[in-house]
């Protein structure tokens, strides 16, 4: 009986630790993405449009970066409600430091805070 409690407690601690790591990953400060002037680069964000959520661009310095394209690509699976990825392609226009910010929202829920947010620092050489 004591061994069973130890095993259950160990599993609970592992699950709790993995949840803490997942939350920390989403809010941790990312290292700057380094690109050169004239380069195009793509940012990939996991998404699930079947839930009504989508990533929206919230911050972009258009003097430094140009949005080239944005598209959603569902994962190839027959599973109903499977997620996919949203690709954002940008072109670096001039040298300096900037950031790109996104929010994961249901566009029709105007007064609800974002489900997730992501800010990516960019260093252009």
PyMOL commands that set and color helices and strands:
alter all, ss='L'
color gray80, all
select helices_A, chain A and resi 2-27+49-51
alter helices_A, ss='H'
color red, helices_A
select strands_A, chain A and resi 33-35+40-47+53-59+65-74+84-92+96-106+116-124
alter strands_A, ss='S'
color yellow, strands_A
deselect
rebuild
show_as cartoon
